[in-house]
Amino acid sequence: MINNTAIANFDGPRKSYFFPDSKEEMISDKQKAILTSLIFQYIQEEDDREQRLSELEDLTSRDADNEILRFSMARW
């Protein structure tokens, strides 16, 4: 039986839960390039843009896919 323990960061939103023993892939170079392009295209405030760019390294592949989808579905 596998028992995963969720670790939460209370300084951020709930999406910051992660399972330290899981084998999720980190963000790929292609996903990083797409998200970087979308961030520069749609985020106008420089502080918000810099924050989102700095968070890219910590995203899993699944989180990156969700962010790309969220940008695609947003009404800018």
PDB file of N, CA, C and O in Angstrom:
ATOM      1  N   MET A   1       0.845  -1.181   0.000  1.00  0.00           N
ATOM      2  CA  MET A   1       0.000   0.000   0.000  1.00  0.00           C
ATOM      3  C   MET A   1       0.889   1.243   0.000  1.00  0.00           C
ATOM      4  O   MET A   1       1.814   1.357   0.803  1.00  0.00           O
ATOM      5  N   ILE A   2       0.600   2.155  -0.896  1.00  0.00           N
ATOM      6  CA  ILE A   2       1.355   3.398  -0.990  1.00  0.00           C
ATOM      7  C   ILE A   2       0.569   4.483  -0.283  1.00  0.00           C
ATOM      8  O   ILE A   2      -0.634   4.638  -0.495  1.00  0.00           O
ATOM      9  N   ASN A   3       1.253   5.223   0.548  1.00  0.00           N
ATOM     10  CA  ASN A   3       0.614   6.290   1.305  1.00  0.00           C
ATOM     11  C   ASN A   3       1.341   7.592   0.995  1.00  0.00           C
ATOM     12  O   ASN A   3       2.488   7.770   1.405  1.00  0.00           O
ATOM     13  N   ASN A   4       0.695   8.495   0.283  1.00  0.00           N
ATOM     14  CA  ASN A   4       1.277   9.795  -0.033  1.00  0.00           C
ATOM     15  C   ASN A   4       0.836  10.819   0.989  1.00  0.00           C
ATOM     16  O   ASN A   4      -0.323  10.842   1.405  1.00  0.00           O
ATOM     17  N   THR A   5       1.762  11.660   1.387  1.00  0.00           N
ATOM     18  CA  THR A   5       1.458  12.744   2.307  1.00  0.00           C
ATOM     19  C   THR A   5       1.566  14.055   1.550  1.00  0.00           C
ATOM     20  O   THR A   5       2.590  14.338   0.929  1.00  0.00           O
ATOM     21  N   ALA A   6       0.527  14.840   1.599  1.00  0.00           N
ATOM     22  CA  ALA A   6       0.537  16.135   0.918  1.00  0.00           C
ATOM     23  C   ALA A   6       1.240  17.152   1.794  1.00  0.00           C
ATOM     24  O   ALA A   6       1.007  17.218   3.001  1.00  0.00           O
ATOM     25  N   ILE A   7       2.095  17.938   1.180  1.00  0.00           N
ATOM     26  CA  ILE A   7       2.764  19.021   1.880  1.00  0.00           C
ATOM     27  C   ILE A   7       2.222  20.315   1.301  1.00  0.00           C
ATOM     28  O   ILE A   7       2.177  20.484   0.083  1.00  0.00           O
ATOM     29  N   ALA A   8       1.813  21.227   2.167  1.00  0.00           N
ATOM     30  CA  ALA A   8       1.205  22.472   1.699  1.00  0.00           C
ATOM     31  C   ALA A   8       2.062  23.655   2.096  1.00  0.00           C
ATOM     32  O   ALA A   8       2.719  23.650   3.138  1.00  0.00           O
ATOM     33  N   ASN A   9       2.043  24.653   1.258  1.00  0.00           N
ATOM     34  CA  ASN A   9       2.681  25.919   1.552  1.00  0.00           C
ATOM     35  C   ASN A   9       1.559  26.896   1.857  1.00  0.00           C
ATOM     36  O   ASN A   9       0.780  27.234   0.966  1.00  0.00           O
ATOM     37  N   PHE A  10       1.464  27.349   3.077  1.00  0.00           N
ATOM     38  CA  PHE A  10       0.347  28.196   3.479  1.00  0.00           C
ATOM     39  C   PHE A  10       0.501  29.639   3.014  1.00  0.00           C
ATOM     40  O   PHE A  10      -0.400  30.453   3.214  1.00  0.00           O
ATOM     41  N   ASP A  11       1.642  29.966   2.392  1.00  0.00           N
ATOM     42  CA  ASP A  11       1.848  31.315   1.881  1.00  0.00           C
ATOM     43  C   ASP A  11       1.221  31.518   0.513  1.00  0.00           C
ATOM     44  O   ASP A  11       1.116  32.652   0.046  1.00  0.00           O
ATOM     45  N   GLY A  12       0.803  30.443  -0.137  1.00  0.00           N
ATOM     46  CA  GLY A  12       0.300  30.565  -1.491  1.00  0.00           C
ATOM     47  C   GLY A  12      -1.038  29.890  -1.667  1.00  0.00           C
ATOM     48  O   GLY A  12      -1.645  29.423  -0.703  1.00  0.00           O
ATOM     49  N   PRO A  13      -1.493  29.842  -2.903  1.00  0.00           N
ATOM     50  CA  PRO A  13      -2.779  29.202  -3.183  1.00  0.00           C
ATOM     51  C   PRO A  13      -2.697  27.696  -2.995  1.00  0.00           C
ATOM     52  O   PRO A  13      -1.607  27.139  -2.862  1.00  0.00           O
ATOM     53  N   ARG A  14      -3.847  27.041  -2.986  1.00  0.00           N
ATOM     54  CA  ARG A  14      -3.894  25.605  -2.730  1.00  0.00           C
ATOM     55  C   ARG A  14      -3.196  24.778  -3.793  1.00  0.00           C
ATOM     56  O   ARG A  14      -2.874  23.616  -3.548  1.00  0.00           O
ATOM     57  N   LYS A  15      -2.958  25.337  -4.950  1.00  0.00           N
ATOM     58  CA  LYS A  15      -2.285  24.563  -5.986  1.00  0.00           C
ATOM     59  C   LYS A  15      -0.839  24.244  -5.612  1.00  0.00           C
ATOM     60  O   LYS A  15      -0.168  23.502  -6.328  1.00  0.00           O
ATOM     61  N   SER A  16      -0.351  24.796  -4.496  1.00  0.00           N
ATOM     62  CA  SER A  16       1.021  24.536  -4.099  1.00  0.00           C
ATOM     63  C   SER A  16       1.186  23.231  -3.325  1.00  0.00           C
ATOM     64  O   SER A  16       2.273  22.954  -2.818  1.00  0.00           O
ATOM     65  N   TYR A  17       0.123  22.420  -3.224  1.00  0.00           N
ATOM     66  CA  TYR A  17       0.270  21.088  -2.653  1.00  0.00           C
ATOM     67  C   TYR A  17       1.131  20.251  -3.583  1.00  0.00           C
ATOM     68  O   TYR A  17       1.000  20.324  -4.804  1.00  0.00           O
ATOM     69  N   PHE A  18       2.003  19.463  -2.999  1.00  0.00           N
ATOM     70  CA  PHE A  18       2.765  18.538  -3.823  1.00  0.00           C
ATOM     71  C   PHE A  18       3.087  17.292  -3.023  1.00  0.00           C
ATOM     72  O   PHE A  18       3.054  17.295  -1.793  1.00  0.00           O
ATOM     73  N   PHE A  19       3.394  16.246  -3.734  1.00  0.00           N
ATOM     74  CA  PHE A  19       3.751  14.978  -3.115  1.00  0.00           C
ATOM     75  C   PHE A  19       5.238  14.753  -3.365  1.00  0.00           C
ATOM     76  O   PHE A  19       5.639  14.481  -4.497  1.00  0.00           O
ATOM     77  N   PRO A  20       6.055  14.861  -2.330  1.00  0.00           N
ATOM     78  CA  PRO A  20       7.506  14.806  -2.528  1.00  0.00           C
ATOM     79  C   PRO A  20       8.021  13.493  -3.095  1.00  0.00           C
ATOM     80  O   PRO A  20       9.087  13.478  -3.710  1.00  0.00           O
ATOM     81  N   ASP A  21       7.303  12.390  -2.911  1.00  0.00           N
ATOM     82  CA  ASP A  21       7.762  11.097  -3.406  1.00  0.00           C
ATOM     83  C   ASP A  21       7.198  10.751  -4.773  1.00  0.00           C
ATOM     84  O   ASP A  21       7.528   9.704  -5.331  1.00  0.00           O
ATOM     85  N   SER A  22       6.355  11.614  -5.319  1.00  0.00           N
ATOM     86  CA  SER A  22       5.738  11.292  -6.608  1.00  0.00           C
ATOM     87  C   SER A  22       6.761  11.443  -7.727  1.00  0.00           C
ATOM     88  O   SER A  22       7.788  12.102  -7.563  1.00  0.00           O
ATOM     89  N   LYS A  23       6.472  10.841  -8.836  1.00  0.00           N
ATOM     90  CA  LYS A  23       7.397  10.825  -9.971  1.00  0.00           C
ATOM     91  C   LYS A  23       6.911  11.718 -11.105  1.00  0.00           C
ATOM     92  O   LYS A  23       7.120  11.398 -12.275  1.00  0.00           O
ATOM     93  N   GLU A  24       6.270  12.828 -10.776  1.00  0.00           N
ATOM     94  CA  GLU A  24       5.776  13.722 -11.821  1.00  0.00           C
ATOM     95  C   GLU A  24       6.940  14.391 -12.535  1.00  0.00           C
ATOM     96  O   GLU A  24       7.935  14.777 -11.921  1.00  0.00           O
ATOM     97  N   GLU A  25       6.791  14.516 -13.833  1.00  0.00           N
ATOM     98  CA  GLU A  25       7.816  15.168 -14.632  1.00  0.00           C
ATOM     99  C   GLU A  25       7.747  16.674 -14.432  1.00  0.00           C
ATOM    100  O   GLU A  25       6.671  17.248 -14.260  1.00  0.00           O
ATOM    101  N   MET A  26       8.902  17.290 -14.457  1.00  0.00           N
ATOM    102  CA  MET A  26       8.955  18.736 -14.361  1.00  0.00           C
ATOM    103  C   MET A  26       8.649  19.329 -15.740  1.00  0.00           C
ATOM    104  O   MET A  26       8.620  18.615 -16.742  1.00  0.00           O
ATOM    105  N   ILE A  27       8.429  20.609 -15.771  1.00  0.00           N
ATOM    106  CA  ILE A  27       8.060  21.315 -16.997  1.00  0.00           C
ATOM    107  C   ILE A  27       9.110  21.076 -18.085  1.00  0.00           C
ATOM    108  O   ILE A  27      10.313  21.097 -17.823  1.00  0.00           O
ATOM    109  N   SER A  28       8.633  20.851 -19.298  1.00  0.00           N
ATOM    110  CA  SER A  28       9.548  20.622 -20.425  1.00  0.00           C
ATOM    111  C   SER A  28       9.989  21.969 -21.004  1.00  0.00           C
ATOM    112  O   SER A  28       9.386  23.007 -20.734  1.00  0.00           O
ATOM    113  N   ASP A  29      11.046  21.925 -21.799  1.00  0.00           N
ATOM    114  CA  ASP A  29      11.535  23.153 -22.437  1.00  0.00           C
ATOM    115  C   ASP A  29      10.486  23.739 -23.378  1.00  0.00           C
ATOM    116  O   ASP A  29      10.342  24.957 -23.472  1.00  0.00           O
ATOM    117  N   LYS A  30       9.756  22.868 -24.073  1.00  0.00           N
ATOM    118  CA  LYS A  30       8.715  23.335 -24.992  1.00  0.00           C
ATOM    119  C   LYS A  30       7.593  24.033 -24.221  1.00  0.00           C
ATOM    120  O   LYS A  30       7.132  25.098 -24.630  1.00  0.00           O
ATOM    121  N   GLN A  31       7.154  23.441 -23.109  1.00  0.00           N
ATOM    122  CA  GLN A  31       6.107  24.061 -22.290  1.00  0.00           C
ATOM    123  C   GLN A  31       6.592  25.390 -21.720  1.00  0.00           C
ATOM    124  O   GLN A  31       5.841  26.364 -21.674  1.00  0.00           O
ATOM    125  N   LYS A  32       7.855  25.425 -21.286  1.00  0.00           N
ATOM    126  CA  LYS A  32       8.418  26.649 -20.728  1.00  0.00           C
ATOM    127  C   LYS A  32       8.443  27.759 -21.775  1.00  0.00           C
ATOM    128  O   LYS A  32       8.137  28.912 -21.470  1.00  0.00           O
ATOM    129  N   ALA A  33       8.808  27.410 -23.010  1.00  0.00           N
ATOM    130  CA  ALA A  33       8.843  28.399 -24.092  1.00  0.00           C
ATOM    131  C   ALA A  33       7.441  28.915 -24.403  1.00  0.00           C
ATOM    132  O   ALA A  33       7.253  30.115 -24.605  1.00  0.00           O
ATOM    133  N   ILE A  34       6.459  28.021 -24.443  1.00  0.00           N
ATOM    134  CA  ILE A  34       5.076  28.426 -24.718  1.00  0.00           C
ATOM    135  C   ILE A  34       4.563  29.336 -23.612  1.00  0.00           C
ATOM    136  O   ILE A  34       3.981  30.384 -23.892  1.00  0.00           O
ATOM    137  N   LEU A  35       4.774  28.946 -22.351  1.00  0.00           N
ATOM    138  CA  LEU A  35       4.292  29.767 -21.237  1.00  0.00           C
ATOM    139  C   LEU A  35       4.999  31.118 -21.184  1.00  0.00           C
ATOM    140  O   LEU A  35       4.370  32.135 -20.893  1.00  0.00           O
ATOM    141  N   THR A  36       6.291  31.136 -21.461  1.00  0.00           N
ATOM    142  CA  THR A  36       7.022  32.404 -21.476  1.00  0.00           C
ATOM    143  C   THR A  36       6.434  33.336 -22.526  1.00  0.00           C
ATOM    144  O   THR A  36       6.231  34.522 -22.266  1.00  0.00           O
ATOM    145  N   SER A  37       6.165  32.807 -23.700  1.00  0.00           N
ATOM    146  CA  SER A  37       5.560  33.602 -24.767  1.00  0.00           C
ATOM    147  C   SER A  37       4.184  34.127 -24.359  1.00  0.00           C
ATOM    148  O   SER A  37       3.873  35.298 -24.577  1.00  0.00           O
ATOM    149  N   LEU A  38       3.365  33.262 -23.770  1.00  0.00           N
ATOM    150  CA  LEU A  38       2.021  33.672 -23.340  1.00  0.00           C
ATOM    151  C   LEU A  38       2.079  34.726 -22.238  1.00  0.00           C
ATOM    152  O   LEU A  38       1.281  35.663 -22.227  1.00  0.00           O
ATOM    153  N   ILE A  39       3.019  34.570 -21.316  1.00  0.00           N
ATOM    154  CA  ILE A  39       3.158  35.542 -20.228  1.00  0.00           C
ATOM    155  C   ILE A  39       3.524  36.908 -20.792  1.00  0.00           C
ATOM    156  O   ILE A  39       2.927  37.915 -20.411  1.00  0.00           O
ATOM    157  N   PHE A  40       4.502  36.955 -21.700  1.00  0.00           N
ATOM    158  CA  PHE A  40       4.890  38.236 -22.289  1.00  0.00           C
ATOM    159  C   PHE A  40       3.780  38.821 -23.152  1.00  0.00           C
ATOM    160  O   PHE A  40       3.663  40.041 -23.265  1.00  0.00           O
ATOM    161  N   GLN A  41       2.976  37.974 -23.754  1.00  0.00           N
ATOM    162  CA  GLN A  41       1.903  38.452 -24.623  1.00  0.00           C
ATOM    163  C   GLN A  41       0.734  39.018 -23.822  1.00  0.00           C
ATOM    164  O   GLN A  41       0.160  40.034 -24.213  1.00  0.00           O
ATOM    165  N   TYR A  42       0.373  38.383 -22.712  1.00  0.00           N
ATOM    166  CA  TYR A  42      -0.867  38.740 -22.029  1.00  0.00           C
ATOM    167  C   TYR A  42      -0.713  39.442 -20.678  1.00  0.00           C
ATOM    168  O   TYR A  42      -1.662  40.076 -20.218  1.00  0.00           O
ATOM    169  N   ILE A  43       0.425  39.352 -20.045  1.00  0.00           N
ATOM    170  CA  ILE A  43       0.605  39.979 -18.735  1.00  0.00           C
ATOM    171  C   ILE A  43       1.295  41.321 -18.934  1.00  0.00           C
ATOM    172  O   ILE A  43       2.444  41.376 -19.372  1.00  0.00           O
ATOM    173  N   GLN A  44       0.602  42.389 -18.615  1.00  0.00           N
ATOM    174  CA  GLN A  44       1.124  43.729 -18.856  1.00  0.00           C
ATOM    175  C   GLN A  44       1.951  44.271 -17.692  1.00  0.00           C
ATOM    176  O   GLN A  44       2.946  44.962 -17.908  1.00  0.00           O
ATOM    177  N   GLU A  45       1.546  43.961 -16.460  1.00  0.00           N
ATOM    178  CA  GLU A  45       2.264  44.476 -15.296  1.00  0.00           C
ATOM    179  C   GLU A  45       3.595  43.753 -15.141  1.00  0.00           C
ATOM    180  O   GLU A  45       3.647  42.524 -15.095  1.00  0.00           O
ATOM    181  N   GLU A  46       4.669  44.532 -15.062  1.00  0.00           N
ATOM    182  CA  GLU A  46       6.004  43.943 -15.024  1.00  0.00           C
ATOM    183  C   GLU A  46       6.239  43.091 -13.776  1.00  0.00           C
ATOM    184  O   GLU A  46       6.874  42.040 -13.860  1.00  0.00           O
ATOM    185  N   ASP A  47       5.736  43.530 -12.621  1.00  0.00           N
ATOM    186  CA  ASP A  47       5.925  42.757 -11.388  1.00  0.00           C
ATOM    187  C   ASP A  47       5.235  41.400 -11.474  1.00  0.00           C
ATOM    188  O   ASP A  47       5.812  40.380 -11.096  1.00  0.00           O
ATOM    189  N   ASP A  48       4.008  41.389 -11.971  1.00  0.00           N
ATOM    190  CA  ASP A  48       3.261  40.140 -12.125  1.00  0.00           C
ATOM    191  C   ASP A  48       3.950  39.233 -13.144  1.00  0.00           C
ATOM    192  O   ASP A  48       4.033  38.019 -12.958  1.00  0.00           O
ATOM    193  N   ARG A  49       4.436  39.839 -14.212  1.00  0.00           N
ATOM    194  CA  ARG A  49       5.135  39.078 -15.253  1.00  0.00           C
ATOM    195  C   ARG A  49       6.390  38.408 -14.685  1.00  0.00           C
ATOM    196  O   ARG A  49       6.625  37.223 -14.919  1.00  0.00           O
ATOM    197  N   GLU A  50       7.188  39.169 -13.941  1.00  0.00           N
ATOM    198  CA  GLU A  50       8.416  38.629 -13.359  1.00  0.00           C
ATOM    199  C   GLU A  50       8.120  37.517 -12.355  1.00  0.00           C
ATOM    200  O   GLU A  50       8.853  36.530 -12.283  1.00  0.00           O
ATOM    201  N   GLN A  51       7.051  37.676 -11.586  1.00  0.00           N
ATOM    202  CA  GLN A  51       6.676  36.650 -10.619  1.00  0.00           C
ATOM    203  C   GLN A  51       6.298  35.353 -11.331  1.00  0.00           C
ATOM    204  O   GLN A  51       6.742  34.273 -10.942  1.00  0.00           O
ATOM    205  N   ARG A  52       5.482  35.464 -12.368  1.00  0.00           N
ATOM    206  CA  ARG A  52       5.065  34.263 -13.114  1.00  0.00           C
ATOM    207  C   ARG A  52       6.246  33.591 -13.802  1.00  0.00           C
ATOM    208  O   ARG A  52       6.323  32.363 -13.842  1.00  0.00           O
ATOM    209  N   LEU A  53       7.160  34.378 -14.338  1.00  0.00           N
ATOM    210  CA  LEU A  53       8.339  33.802 -14.984  1.00  0.00           C
ATOM    211  C   LEU A  53       9.226  33.074 -13.978  1.00  0.00           C
ATOM    212  O   LEU A  53       9.798  32.030 -14.291  1.00  0.00           O
ATOM    213  N   SER A  54       9.338  33.623 -12.774  1.00  0.00           N
ATOM    214  CA  SER A  54      10.171  32.977 -11.758  1.00  0.00           C
ATOM    215  C   SER A  54       9.560  31.676 -11.248  1.00  0.00           C
ATOM    216  O   SER A  54      10.280  30.815 -10.742  1.00  0.00           O
ATOM    217  N   GLU A  55       8.242  31.521 -11.374  1.00  0.00           N
ATOM    218  CA  GLU A  55       7.567  30.312 -10.907  1.00  0.00           C
ATOM    219  C   GLU A  55       7.623  29.168 -11.918  1.00  0.00           C
ATOM    220  O   GLU A  55       7.265  28.040 -11.581  1.00  0.00           O
ATOM    221  N   LEU A  56       8.057  29.432 -13.132  1.00  0.00           N
ATOM    222  CA  LEU A  56       8.054  28.410 -14.181  1.00  0.00           C
ATOM    223  C   LEU A  56       8.908  27.196 -13.826  1.00  0.00           C
ATOM    224  O   LEU A  56       8.510  26.065 -14.105  1.00  0.00           O
ATOM    225  N   GLU A  57      10.063  27.404 -13.222  1.00  0.00           N
ATOM    226  CA  GLU A  57      10.980  26.299 -12.917  1.00  0.00           C
ATOM    227  C   GLU A  57      10.373  25.281 -11.960  1.00  0.00           C
ATOM    228  O   GLU A  57      10.742  24.107 -11.993  1.00  0.00           O
ATOM    229  N   ASP A  58       9.443  25.715 -11.105  1.00  0.00           N
ATOM    230  CA  ASP A  58       8.865  24.834 -10.092  1.00  0.00           C
ATOM    231  C   ASP A  58       7.634  24.076 -10.572  1.00  0.00           C
ATOM    232  O   ASP A  58       7.117  23.225  -9.848  1.00  0.00           O
ATOM    233  N   LEU A  59       7.158  24.368 -11.775  1.00  0.00           N
ATOM    234  CA  LEU A  59       5.944  23.722 -12.267  1.00  0.00           C
ATOM    235  C   LEU A  59       6.212  22.294 -12.725  1.00  0.00           C
ATOM    236  O   LEU A  59       7.276  21.983 -13.262  1.00  0.00           O
ATOM    237  N   THR A  60       5.236  21.446 -12.504  1.00  0.00           N
ATOM    238  CA  THR A  60       5.289  20.107 -13.084  1.00  0.00           C
ATOM    239  C   THR A  60       4.725  20.192 -14.496  1.00  0.00           C
ATOM    240  O   THR A  60       4.152  21.208 -14.888  1.00  0.00           O
ATOM    241  N   SER A  61       4.891  19.137 -15.235  1.00  0.00           N
ATOM    242  CA  SER A  61       4.362  19.095 -16.599  1.00  0.00           C
ATOM    243  C   SER A  61       2.847  19.263 -16.596  1.00  0.00           C
ATOM    244  O   SER A  61       2.296  19.956 -17.452  1.00  0.00           O
ATOM    245  N   ARG A  62       2.178  18.637 -15.647  1.00  0.00           N
ATOM    246  CA  ARG A  62       0.718  18.743 -15.546  1.00  0.00           C
ATOM    247  C   ARG A  62       0.296  20.177 -15.209  1.00  0.00           C
ATOM    248  O   ARG A  62      -0.653  20.700 -15.793  1.00  0.00           O
ATOM    249  N   ASP A  63       1.006  20.812 -14.264  1.00  0.00           N
ATOM    250  CA  ASP A  63       0.689  22.201 -13.919  1.00  0.00           C
ATOM    251  C   ASP A  63       0.901  23.124 -15.118  1.00  0.00           C
ATOM    252  O   ASP A  63       0.116  24.044 -15.347  1.00  0.00           O
ATOM    253  N   ALA A  64       1.955  22.875 -15.874  1.00  0.00           N
ATOM    254  CA  ALA A  64       2.234  23.691 -17.058  1.00  0.00           C
ATOM    255  C   ALA A  64       1.118  23.548 -18.089  1.00  0.00           C
ATOM    256  O   ALA A  64       0.688  24.534 -18.687  1.00  0.00           O
ATOM    257  N   ASP A  65       0.653  22.317 -18.295  1.00  0.00           N
ATOM    258  CA  ASP A  65      -0.468  22.104 -19.219  1.00  0.00           C
ATOM    259  C   ASP A  65      -1.709  22.860 -18.759  1.00  0.00           C
ATOM    260  O   ASP A  65      -2.419  23.450 -19.574  1.00  0.00           O
ATOM    261  N   ASN A  66      -1.969  22.842 -17.462  1.00  0.00           N
ATOM    262  CA  ASN A  66      -3.126  23.565 -16.922  1.00  0.00           C
ATOM    263  C   ASN A  66      -2.980  25.069 -17.112  1.00  0.00           C
ATOM    264  O   ASN A  66      -3.957  25.747 -17.431  1.00  0.00           O
ATOM    265  N   GLU A  67      -1.785  25.596 -16.924  1.00  0.00           N
ATOM    266  CA  GLU A  67      -1.553  27.028 -17.116  1.00  0.00           C
ATOM    267  C   GLU A  67      -1.724  27.418 -18.585  1.00  0.00           C
ATOM    268  O   GLU A  67      -2.311  28.457 -18.885  1.00  0.00           O
ATOM    269  N   ILE A  68      -1.220  26.599 -19.492  1.00  0.00           N
ATOM    270  CA  ILE A  68      -1.379  26.868 -20.927  1.00  0.00           C
ATOM    271  C   ILE A  68      -2.859  26.864 -21.294  1.00  0.00           C
ATOM    272  O   ILE A  68      -3.320  27.730 -22.038  1.00  0.00           O
ATOM    273  N   LEU A  69      -3.596  25.899 -20.778  1.00  0.00           N
ATOM    274  CA  LEU A  69      -5.036  25.834 -21.028  1.00  0.00           C
ATOM    275  C   LEU A  69      -5.736  27.064 -20.461  1.00  0.00           C
ATOM    276  O   LEU A  69      -6.620  27.628 -21.106  1.00  0.00           O
ATOM    277  N   ARG A  70      -5.344  27.482 -19.260  1.00  0.00           N
ATOM    278  CA  ARG A  70      -5.959  28.658 -18.640  1.00  0.00           C
ATOM    279  C   ARG A  70      -5.711  29.918 -19.473  1.00  0.00           C
ATOM    280  O   ARG A  70      -6.614  30.738 -19.644  1.00  0.00           O
ATOM    281  N   PHE A  71      -4.499  30.071 -19.986  1.00  0.00           N
ATOM    282  CA  PHE A  71      -4.217  31.208 -20.860  1.00  0.00           C
ATOM    283  C   PHE A  71      -5.052  31.122 -22.130  1.00  0.00           C
ATOM    284  O   PHE A  71      -5.553  32.138 -22.612  1.00  0.00           O
ATOM    285  N   SER A  72      -5.205  29.922 -22.674  1.00  0.00           N
ATOM    286  CA  SER A  72      -5.955  29.737 -23.918  1.00  0.00           C
ATOM    287  C   SER A  72      -7.437  30.051 -23.755  1.00  0.00           C
ATOM    288  O   SER A  72      -8.078  30.543 -24.683  1.00  0.00           O
ATOM    289  N   MET A  73      -7.979  29.767 -22.580  1.00  0.00           N
ATOM    290  CA  MET A  73      -9.407  29.962 -22.350  1.00  0.00           C
ATOM    291  C   MET A  73      -9.744  31.352 -21.813  1.00  0.00           C
ATOM    292  O   MET A  73     -10.913  31.736 -21.772  1.00  0.00           O
ATOM    293  N   ALA A  74      -8.728  32.105 -21.403  1.00  0.00           N
ATOM    294  CA  ALA A  74      -8.965  33.436 -20.839  1.00  0.00           C
ATOM    295  C   ALA A  74      -9.439  34.394 -21.921  1.00  0.00           C
ATOM    296  O   ALA A  74      -9.082  34.272 -23.092  1.00  0.00           O
ATOM    297  N   ARG A  75     -10.228  35.322 -21.505  1.00  0.00           N
ATOM    298  CA  ARG A  75     -10.704  36.364 -22.434  1.00  0.00           C
ATOM    299  C   ARG A  75      -9.908  37.637 -22.175  1.00  0.00           C
ATOM    300  O   ARG A  75     -10.173  38.369 -21.222  1.00  0.00           O
ATOM    301  N   TRP A  76      -8.934  37.886 -23.037  1.00  0.00           N
ATOM    302  CA  TRP A  76      -8.051  39.031 -22.836  1.00  0.00           C
ATOM    303  C   TRP A  76      -8.582  40.222 -23.556  1.00  0.00           C
ATOM    304  O   TRP A  76      -7.977  41.292 -23.510  1.00  0.00           O
TER     305      TRP A  76
END
